[in-house]
């Protein structure tokens, strides 16, 4: 007698159908990595070289010419320098601590260079030196040298007092001041504290240069900024 297998096949088919209809487990979704934060700060960049202006006498250095300034500093000169050694020049350019010559207090990459009148303290011994600063030299009325010079309105006056001291009356940093003119070993315009002393020197045949104070504090004399190599005044007749 033949065995009946049909019910078994039906059971198996029903099981497969049930399995195909059951819900599947959801596949795991891969976690997204957080995006790296956007950097908003700019990367460090080297500071651009600052423009500078210096005056001094050209000298011959070890590998190239150098500028020797009145305050004793030495700068190697990079670029085109059309003047010979010994000339007193005004140089404009950018300054760096390193350069081809590696000499002195830095290297000035020359953008502009021109001849300039040397101050009396820098004159060559072989040349006619500047006049000494004396009481007779400084007395009188003075006006800043330039096209707008007007002796009808002098910038300041220097006159002796009863004790023989030379006294100056002028506006210093916008305030009327009375000071003494020191014509000794270190000539200067001396003021009451806290105003700094302003060194002076003869400049050219008839000029009086007023120099910046020690530390280069900002000072004006009769409205003129006292900076750089000083401001030159000429005596009114």
C-alpha positions as CSV (number, residue, x, y, z in Angstrom):
1,X,0.0,0.0,0.0
2,X,1.3,3.5,-1.0
3,X,2.0,6.0,1.8
4,X,0.2,9.4,1.6
5,X,2.7,12.3,1.5
6,X,0.4,15.1,0.4
7,X,-0.5,16.4,3.9
8,X,3.2,16.8,4.8
9,X,3.8,18.8,1.7
10,X,0.9,21.1,2.5
11,X,2.3,21.7,6.0
12,X,5.8,22.5,4.7
13,X,4.3,24.9,2.0
14,X,2.2,26.6,4.7
15,X,5.2,27.1,6.9
16,X,7.2,28.7,4.1
17,X,4.4,31.0,3.2
18,X,4.0,32.1,6.8
19,X,7.7,32.8,7.1
20,X,7.6,35.0,3.9
21,X,4.8,37.1,5.4
22,X,6.4,37.7,8.8
23,X,8.0,41.2,9.2
24,X,11.7,41.4,8.8
25,X,14.0,42.9,11.4
26,X,15.2,46.4,10.1
27,X,18.8,46.5,9.0
28,X,21.0,48.6,11.3
29,X,21.6,52.1,9.8
30,X,25.3,53.1,10.0
31,X,25.9,56.0,12.3
32,X,27.0,59.2,10.5
33,X,30.1,60.7,11.8
34,X,29.8,64.3,12.9
35,X,31.3,66.7,10.5
36,X,34.6,68.3,11.6
37,X,34.0,71.9,12.8
38,X,34.7,74.5,10.2
39,X,37.8,76.6,11.1
40,X,36.8,80.3,11.1
41,X,40.2,81.7,12.1
42,X,42.6,82.5,9.4
43,X,46.0,80.7,9.4
44,X,48.8,82.6,10.9
45,X,50.5,84.8,8.3
46,X,53.8,86.7,8.7
47,X,53.3,90.4,9.5
48,X,54.1,92.6,6.5
49,X,57.4,94.5,6.7
50,X,56.7,98.0,8.0
51,X,57.7,101.0,6.0
52,X,60.5,103.1,7.5
53,X,62.5,106.2,6.8
54,X,66.1,106.7,8.0
55,X,68.8,109.3,7.4
56,X,72.5,108.8,7.7
57,X,75.8,108.5,5.9
58,X,76.6,105.7,3.5
59,X,79.6,103.6,4.5
60,X,81.3,100.6,3.1
61,X,80.4,97.4,4.9
62,X,81.7,93.9,4.8
63,X,79.7,92.7,1.8
64,X,77.6,95.8,0.8
65,X,77.1,99.4,1.8
66,X,75.5,100.3,5.1
67,X,73.7,103.4,6.4
68,X,75.2,104.9,9.5
69,X,72.6,107.0,11.3
70,X,73.2,109.9,13.6
71,X,72.1,107.9,16.6
72,X,74.8,105.3,15.9
73,X,72.7,102.5,14.3
74,X,73.9,100.7,11.1
75,X,71.6,99.2,8.5
76,X,72.6,97.2,5.5
77,X,71.3,98.7,2.3
78,X,69.5,96.3,-0.1
79,X,68.6,97.2,-3.7
80,X,69.8,100.0,-5.9
81,X,72.0,102.6,-4.1
82,X,73.1,105.2,-6.7
83,X,75.2,107.3,-4.3
84,X,78.8,106.8,-3.3
85,X,80.1,106.1,0.2
86,X,80.4,109.2,2.3
87,X,77.1,110.8,1.1
88,X,74.5,111.8,3.6
89,X,71.1,110.4,2.4
90,X,67.5,109.9,3.3
91,X,66.3,106.3,2.7
92,X,62.7,105.0,2.5
93,X,61.9,101.4,2.3
94,X,61.1,98.3,4.4
95,X,63.3,97.0,7.2
96,X,63.9,93.4,8.2
97,X,66.3,91.7,10.7
98,X,67.7,89.4,8.1
99,X,69.0,90.0,4.6
100,X,71.8,89.2,2.2
101,X,74.4,91.2,4.0
102,X,73.5,90.3,7.5
103,X,75.2,93.3,8.9
104,X,74.3,96.0,11.5
105,X,70.8,96.4,13.0
106,X,68.9,95.1,10.1
107,X,68.5,95.4,6.3
108,X,66.6,98.2,4.6
109,X,65.2,97.2,1.2
110,X,65.5,100.6,-0.5
111,X,62.4,101.9,-2.2
112,X,63.6,105.5,-2.5
113,X,66.8,107.3,-1.7
114,X,67.8,110.9,-2.0
115,X,70.5,113.2,-0.8
116,X,69.8,115.2,2.4
117,X,71.5,118.0,4.4
118,X,73.5,116.4,7.2
119,X,72.9,117.7,10.7
120,X,75.8,119.6,12.3
121,X,76.6,116.7,14.6
122,X,77.2,114.4,11.6
123,X,79.5,116.6,9.5
124,X,82.8,115.1,8.4
125,X,85.8,116.5,10.2
126,X,87.3,117.4,6.8
127,X,84.3,119.6,6.1
128,X,83.4,123.0,7.6
129,X,81.7,121.9,10.8
130,X,78.4,123.3,12.1
131,X,78.5,126.4,14.2
132,X,78.5,125.9,18.0
133,X,75.3,126.5,19.9
134,X,75.9,129.7,21.8
135,X,73.7,132.3,23.5
136,X,74.4,134.7,20.8
137,X,73.4,132.2,18.1
138,X,70.0,131.2,19.7
139,X,68.8,134.7,20.6
140,X,66.1,136.2,18.4
141,X,62.8,135.3,16.8
142,X,62.5,132.1,14.9
143,X,60.2,130.6,12.3
144,X,59.9,127.1,10.9
145,X,61.8,126.9,7.6
146,X,59.7,126.5,4.5
147,X,57.6,128.2,1.9
148,X,55.0,129.3,4.5
149,X,57.6,130.9,6.8
150,X,56.3,134.2,8.0
151,X,58.5,136.4,10.2
152,X,55.5,138.6,10.8
153,X,54.3,135.7,13.0
154,X,57.4,134.0,14.5
155,X,57.0,130.6,16.0
156,X,59.0,131.5,19.2
157,X,61.4,134.0,20.6
158,X,64.5,133.5,22.7
159,X,65.9,136.4,24.8
160,X,68.2,136.8,27.8
161,X,66.7,137.5,31.3
162,X,68.2,139.6,34.0
163,X,70.4,136.7,35.1
164,X,71.9,136.2,31.7
165,X,69.9,133.0,31.0
166,X,68.4,132.5,27.6
167,X,64.6,132.1,27.9
168,X,62.3,130.8,25.3
169,X,58.5,131.4,25.1
170,X,56.6,129.1,22.8
171,X,53.5,126.8,22.6
172,X,54.5,123.3,23.4
173,X,52.0,120.6,22.6
174,X,49.3,123.3,22.4
175,X,50.1,125.0,25.7
176,X,52.0,128.3,26.2
177,X,55.3,127.5,28.0
178,X,58.4,129.3,29.2
179,X,61.6,127.4,29.2
180,X,65.4,127.8,29.4
181,X,67.8,127.3,26.5
182,X,70.8,125.2,27.6
183,X,73.8,126.1,25.5
184,X,76.2,123.9,27.4
185,X,77.7,120.5,26.5
186,X,74.3,119.1,25.6
187,X,72.3,122.0,24.1
188,X,68.5,121.6,24.6
189,X,65.3,123.5,25.3
190,X,64.5,122.7,28.9
191,X,60.9,122.9,30.2
192,X,59.2,122.3,33.5
193,X,58.1,118.7,34.2
194,X,56.4,116.7,32.7
195,X,57.5,118.2,29.4
196,X,60.6,116.5,28.1
197,X,63.8,118.4,27.0
198,X,64.2,118.9,23.3
199,X,67.8,118.7,22.0
200,X,68.9,121.5,19.7
201,X,71.7,121.9,17.2
202,X,72.8,124.3,14.4
203,X,71.7,123.2,11.0
204,X,73.2,124.8,7.9
205,X,74.5,128.3,7.9
206,X,71.5,129.9,9.8
207,X,69.2,127.2,11.0
208,X,68.4,125.9,14.5
209,X,67.2,122.3,14.5
210,X,64.9,121.1,17.4
211,X,65.2,117.4,17.8
212,X,62.8,114.8,19.3
213,X,63.1,114.0,23.0
214,X,64.6,110.9,24.4
215,X,62.1,108.1,23.9
216,X,60.6,109.9,20.9
217,X,57.5,111.1,22.9
218,X,55.1,113.0,20.7
219,X,55.7,116.7,21.1
220,X,54.8,119.8,19.0
221,X,56.6,123.1,19.1
222,X,54.5,126.1,17.8
223,X,52.2,123.5,16.2
224,X,55.0,121.7,14.3
225,X,55.5,118.0,15.1
226,X,59.1,117.4,16.5
227,X,60.0,114.1,15.0
228,X,62.5,112.2,12.8
229,X,65.7,114.2,12.2
230,X,64.1,117.3,13.8
231,X,62.4,120.4,12.6
232,X,64.6,123.3,11.4
233,X,63.8,127.0,12.3
234,X,65.5,130.0,10.8
235,X,66.1,133.3,12.5
236,X,64.0,136.3,11.4
237,X,66.1,139.4,10.5
